[in-house]
Amino acid sequence: MSGPAAGTADAATATDAVCLGESMVTFLPSQPGRLADVPSFGRGIGGAESNVACALAAAGHRAAWVGRAGADGFGDHLVETIAGYGVDTSAVRRDAVRPTGIYFRTATDRGTDAHEVAYYRAGSAASAMSPENVPYEVLLAGRVLHLSGITAALSADCLALLRDLTTPRPDRPLVSFDVNHRPHLWRGSEADASVLLELARRSDLVFVGEDEAEEAWGIVGAEAIRAAVPEPAVLVVKRGSAGATVFSGLRPGPRSSTAGRAGNAPGSCPTEGGGAGSGDTVTVAPALRVDVVAAVGAGDAFAAGFLSATLRGLPVRDRVRHGHLMAAAVLTVPGDLTEPPDRDHADRLAALDDDAWGRLRLGPGWTAADRAPEEVRTP
C-alpha cells in the first residue's frame, strides 16, 4: 500500500507546495574558531521552510514561500535570494516596525560542544505572524502546505496560526509537518514542546527524528512514536545513520477533510516487520554513506526530497530514497542549499536494488548529471 500523495486536481496550474515559516539572514564565519575570535563573516540565508521551498523549486516544482520580513536591507536580501531559486515570494509580507531576524554561527559542526549559534530574532517580523495577517488564499491554494515546529515556538500568535492551519477544513491541502524541535526556542515560551505532538497529530504527513521525539516528548523508538502519533497517513521517523522508517496507511479520524487532494499514490511499497497500527505498512530505507562536507540543512533537504517524490506519486520506498539523495546533495557542500541532482540521475539511483543501494557512497560532485550510478558506487 502507498501512503497519500498530493492530489492531481488542477495540477497543470496549481502551486505544488507552499512553505510557511521564518527565514533569516545568516552570517557564516570566515574561519573556524569561537565566535569571539572570528574576524569576519559572509552573508547567507537560513530557514527550514524556505530551504524546503528552494530545494523543491530547484527540483522543478512550483513552490512558494510565505512569511514576514522586515522592511530593511536584510529583508530585501532574504526575499531576493529566495526568489532567485525560483520560489514564488509574492505573498511575503514586509513589516515596517519589526526587523528581519539574523543569526551568526561558527564553522564547527553542529553536533559538537564547540558549535556556537547567536540568534537575534526576538521581536522579529516573522514572530508577528498570526491567523489575522497571513494570506490564507495562498496558503490553502497549493497541493501541499509545509509547516514546521520552529514557527510554533516563535510566539503565541505563531502557535495560534499553526493550530488554525492544521485544523481540518474542506479546503485544506495535504499538510506536511516537520517537528524540527529546537530546545532553545522554547525556553521562556508560554507553551512547551508538547504542543509539537498536538500539531503532528493534526497533520497528514509528519517528519520527526528519533532523537527529537525522545528529547521533546520522552518517547523512544519508531514504533512508540507511531503509537503516540497515530493519525497522520504518513509518519516518517528519521533515525540518523540508520536511515528512516515510514509508517503509511489510510488512517481514521479528522484527516478525511483532505481527501480531495490527498489520495493513494500508485505503486506499492515493501514491508519489513508489522505495522504499528491497523492498516499500516512499514517501510525501512537505509541511509546512504556520504562523505560529509558540512552537516547543515540535511533535514530540510530530506523533507524536500520526500515531498518531491510524493508530489510525483512515487512509491514510499522511493520517496525515502529521494529524501536521502537530496540530503546527500546538501551534505556534500558547505552551505544549507545546493543544486539537487538531475531528476533522471536521482531516479536511476533511487531505482537501484537493495544491494546496489547499500554499496553507494556519495562525495562532493556526485550530483553532476553525467555521473552514472556505477561511478558513485564503492567496490
C-alpha positions as a printed Julia matrix, in Angstrom:
379×3 Matrix{Float64}:
   0.0    0.0     0.0
   1.22   3.5    -0.71
   0.69   6.47    1.55
  -1.1    9.6     0.39
   0.26  11.66   -2.44
  -0.6   15.24   -3.23
  -3.74  15.25   -5.35
  -3.72  15.89   -9.05
  -6.74  18.21   -9.37
  -5.78  21.3   -11.37
  -2.18  20.02  -11.34
  -1.34  21.92  -14.5
  -1.82  25.3   -12.83
  -1.65  24.68   -9.06
   1.29  25.56   -6.87
   2.87  22.28   -5.85
   3.97  23.32   -2.37
   3.52  26.35   -0.15
   6.02  26.62    2.72
   5.28  28.89    5.69
   7.84  29.99    8.26
  10.61  32.33    9.32
  13.7   32.78    7.21
  16.69  34.75    8.48
  19.9   36.21    7.22
  22.76  34.08    8.47
  26.36  35.15    8.92
  28.9   32.43    8.19
  32.39  32.61    9.7
  35.44  33.29    7.58
  37.47  30.81    9.64
  37.0   28.17   12.35
  37.04  29.17   15.99
  34.96  30.78   18.69
  32.55  33.5    17.66
  34.62  35.82   19.84
  37.65  35.13   17.65
  36.12  35.16   14.14
  37.2   38.4    12.42
  34.62  38.48    9.62
  31.56  36.74    8.28
  30.0   36.01    4.9
  26.29  36.5     4.41
  23.75  33.82    3.52
  20.19  32.86    4.34
  18.72  30.22    6.59
  15.25  28.97    7.4
  13.84  25.45    7.47
  10.73  26.16    5.44
  12.37  28.45    2.89
  15.13  25.82    2.49
  12.44  23.29    1.56
  10.83  25.73   -0.87
  14.18  26.48   -2.54
  15.05  22.79   -2.87
  11.64  21.97   -4.34
  11.9   24.81   -6.86
  15.41  23.7    -7.83
  13.98  20.2    -8.38
  11.46  21.54  -10.87
   8.37  22.07   -8.72
   6.2   25.16   -8.37
   7.0   26.28   -4.85
   6.04  29.34   -2.83
   7.38  30.68    0.44
   5.1   32.68    2.74
   6.48  34.62    5.68
   7.17  38.06    7.08
  10.4   40.02    6.8
  11.4   43.45    7.93
  11.22  46.4     5.56
  15.0   46.62    5.79
  18.05  45.71    3.76
  18.31  42.27    5.32
  14.7   41.64    4.34
  15.47  42.73    0.78
  18.4   40.31    0.62
  16.33  37.49    2.06
  13.39  37.83   -0.31
  15.56  38.43   -3.38
  17.78  35.43   -2.62
  14.87  33.04   -2.1
  13.18  34.32   -5.26
  16.46  33.72   -7.08
  15.99  29.98   -6.55
  12.74  30.15   -8.5
  10.48  30.35   -5.45
   7.32  32.48   -5.58
   7.74  35.14   -2.86
   4.86  37.38   -3.93
   2.88  36.63   -0.76
   5.7   37.59    1.64
   4.65  40.48    3.87
   7.09  43.23    4.86
   6.95  44.78    8.34
   7.85  48.45    8.73
   8.28  48.15   12.51
   9.84  44.77   13.27
  13.24  43.75   11.87
  14.34  40.74    9.85
  15.86  38.08   12.1
  19.58  37.36   11.81
  21.98  34.86   13.32
  25.69  34.09   13.47
  27.22  30.62   13.68
  30.64  29.06   13.97
  32.17  26.8    11.36
  32.27  23.88   13.8
  29.83  21.04   13.17
  26.5   21.43   14.97
  26.92  18.1    16.7
  29.91  19.2    18.79
  30.11  21.15   22.04
  32.26  23.77   20.31
  29.45  24.8    17.98
  28.0   28.22   18.7
  24.95  29.99   17.29
  23.92  33.51   18.26
  20.34  34.35   17.29
  18.93  37.86   17.03
  15.32  37.02   16.23
  13.31  38.09   19.3
  10.62  40.51   18.17
  11.34  39.76   14.52
   8.86  40.41   11.74
   8.24  36.68   11.41
   7.33  36.31   15.09
   4.32  38.55   14.42
   2.69  36.06   12.04
  -0.86  35.26   13.13
  -4.16  33.98   11.69
  -5.1   37.61   11.06
  -2.17  38.7     8.91
  -1.18  35.82    6.61
  -2.71  35.21    3.15
  -4.87  32.13    3.6
  -5.87  32.25   -0.05
  -2.24  31.49   -0.91
  -1.57  29.02    1.92
  -4.56  26.86    1.01
  -4.11  27.01   -2.76
  -1.19  24.61   -3.1
  -1.25  20.83   -3.32
   0.91  20.66   -0.19
   1.24  23.06    2.75
   4.57  22.55    4.54
   4.95  23.73    8.14
   7.44  23.16   10.94
   7.59  23.24   14.7
  10.02  26.14   14.6
   7.18  28.51   13.75
   5.12  27.28   16.7
   7.91  28.31   19.1
   8.29  31.89   17.83
   5.29  33.43   19.6
   1.79  32.74   20.89
   0.39  34.21   17.68
   2.55  31.9    15.57
   1.37  28.9    17.57
  -2.24  30.01   17.08
  -1.55  30.21   13.33
  -0.22  26.65   13.16
  -3.12  25.36   15.22
  -5.52  27.02   12.81
  -3.75  25.76    9.69
  -3.75  22.18   11.0
  -7.47  22.33   11.81
  -9.5   20.08    9.48
 -11.36  22.1     6.85
 -12.87  21.25    3.46
 -10.33  23.36    1.54
  -7.23  22.12    3.35
  -4.36  20.81    1.21
  -2.15  17.95    2.31
  -0.46  19.3     5.45
   3.19  18.35    5.85
   4.71  18.98    9.3
   8.38  18.72   10.24
   8.64  18.6    14.04
  12.01  20.42   13.97
  12.36  20.59   17.75
  14.67  23.45   18.74
  15.03  23.4    22.55
  16.46  26.92   22.81
  13.36  28.41   21.17
  11.06  27.02   23.86
  12.98  28.49   26.79
  10.87  31.27   28.24
   7.95  30.44   25.94
   4.41  30.39   27.33
   3.96  26.97   25.72
   6.32  23.98   25.62
   7.42  21.37   23.12
   4.47  19.13   23.97
   2.41  21.24   21.55
   4.51  19.77   18.73
   2.87  16.42   19.43
  -0.54  18.05   19.13
   0.36  19.65   15.8
   1.87  16.42   14.47
  -1.32  14.52   15.25
  -3.36  17.09   13.28
  -1.2   16.79   10.15
  -1.24  14.41    7.17
   2.49  13.84    6.64
   4.92  14.14    9.56
   8.72  14.14    9.74
  10.32  13.54   13.15
  13.73  12.37   14.3
  14.02   9.61   16.9
  16.32  11.86   18.91
  13.96  14.85   18.95
  10.94  12.68   19.82
  12.83  11.43   22.86
  14.01  14.92   23.81
  10.69  16.7    23.26
   8.2   14.01   24.28
  10.14  11.34   26.16
   9.13   8.75   23.54
  11.74   6.19   22.49
  11.72   4.16   19.27
   9.89   4.31   15.96
   7.02   2.01   16.98
   6.37   4.03   20.14
   6.39   7.25   18.14
   3.79   5.83   15.76
   1.66   4.76   18.72
   1.79   8.34   20.03
   1.13   9.86   16.57
  -1.45   7.5    15.02
  -3.47   9.97   12.95
  -1.18  11.08   10.07
  -1.47   8.97    6.94
   2.33   9.03    6.64
   4.8    9.26    9.53
   8.5    9.46    8.67
  10.78   8.61   11.59
  14.34   9.7    10.84
  16.95   7.5    12.51
  20.22   9.21   11.6
  22.81   6.91   10.08
  20.34   4.01   10.39
  18.09   5.6     7.76
  14.35   6.15    8.1
  11.25   4.14    8.97
   7.98   5.16    7.33
   4.55   4.2     8.62
   1.92   4.65    5.92
  -1.71   3.82    5.56
  -5.14   5.36    5.36
  -5.9    6.48    8.88
  -9.26   7.06   10.55
 -10.13  10.43   12.0
 -10.06  14.11   11.02
  -7.75  13.7     8.04
 -10.78  12.87    5.89
 -11.25  16.56    5.09
  -8.19  16.37    2.8
  -9.46  13.51    0.68
  -9.85  15.71   -2.38
  -6.15  16.5    -2.51
  -4.52  13.52   -0.84
  -5.31  10.17   -2.36
  -3.36   6.96   -2.69
  -0.32   7.11   -4.91
   0.21   4.42   -7.5
   2.63   1.6    -6.82
   3.39  -0.45   -3.76
   5.97  -0.24   -1.03
   7.9   -3.05    0.62
   7.11  -4.05    4.17
   9.61  -5.06    6.81
   8.01  -6.17   10.05
   4.47  -5.49   11.09
   2.58  -2.21   11.11
   2.3   -0.1    14.23
  -1.44   0.24   13.77
  -4.33  -1.15   11.79
  -3.74  -0.62    8.09
  -0.13   0.49    8.46
   2.58  -0.52    6.05
   6.12  -0.15    7.4
   8.91   0.76    5.02
  12.53   0.77    6.17
  15.04   2.58    3.96
  18.71   2.54    4.97
  20.66   5.79    4.8
  23.43   6.38    2.29
  27.11   6.53    3.07
  28.14  10.13    2.46
  31.47  11.96    2.63
  30.12  14.89    4.65
  31.43  18.39    3.99
  29.03  20.19    6.34
  26.14  18.75    8.35
  23.76  21.68    7.9
  20.44  21.75    6.1
  20.24  17.97    5.63
  16.92  17.59    7.43
  15.26  20.24    5.27
  16.71  18.67    2.14
  15.43  15.24    3.18
  11.93  16.66    3.63
  12.15  18.35    0.21
  13.25  15.12   -1.48
  10.46  13.14    0.17
   7.89  15.8    -0.75
   9.14  15.98   -4.33
   8.66  12.24   -4.75
   5.27  12.46   -3.02
   4.15  15.14   -5.46
   5.21  12.82   -8.27
   3.21   9.92   -6.81
   6.22   7.62   -6.36
   6.1    4.56   -4.07
   7.0    5.13   -0.43
  10.41   3.43   -0.68
  11.41   5.76   -3.5
  10.14   8.78   -1.58
  12.5    7.94    1.27
  15.38   7.3    -1.11
  14.83  10.64   -2.82
  14.9   12.2     0.64
  18.26  10.55    1.33
  19.61  11.66   -2.06
  18.52  15.27   -1.6
  20.08  15.27    1.87
  23.31  13.84    0.41
  23.43  16.69   -2.09
  23.42  19.23    0.76
  25.78  17.23    2.99
  28.46  17.3     0.29
  28.56  21.13    0.02
  29.42  23.79    2.64
  26.03  25.55    2.85
  22.35  24.82    3.52
  21.34  24.89   -0.15
  22.69  23.42   -3.37
  21.61  22.37   -6.83
  19.95  18.94   -6.5
  20.83  16.03   -8.77
  19.17  15.91  -12.15
  15.8   14.16  -11.8
  16.74  11.33  -14.17
  20.01  10.82  -12.31
  18.22  10.69   -8.94
  15.57   8.35  -10.33
  18.25   5.92  -11.56
  19.85   5.83   -8.12
  16.52   5.52   -6.3
  15.63   2.54   -8.51
  18.74   0.52   -7.59
  18.21  -2.84   -5.94
  18.86  -3.04   -2.2
  22.36  -4.46   -2.62
  23.46  -1.75   -5.04
  21.88   0.95   -2.88
  23.82  -0.35    0.1
  27.09  -0.07   -1.84
  26.6    3.59   -2.76
  28.96   6.14   -1.3
  28.47   9.74   -2.32
  31.01  12.54   -2.1
  31.42  16.1    -3.38
  30.45  16.43   -7.03
  28.24  13.35   -7.14
  25.21  15.31   -8.33
  26.75  16.05  -11.73
  24.33  14.99  -14.46
  26.98  12.96  -16.3
  27.7   10.71  -13.33
  26.23   7.25  -13.89
  25.23   5.12  -10.89
  28.26   2.91  -11.38
  30.56   5.88  -10.88
  29.32   6.62   -7.39
  29.37   3.06   -6.1
  32.05   1.76   -3.83
  33.71  -1.58   -4.65
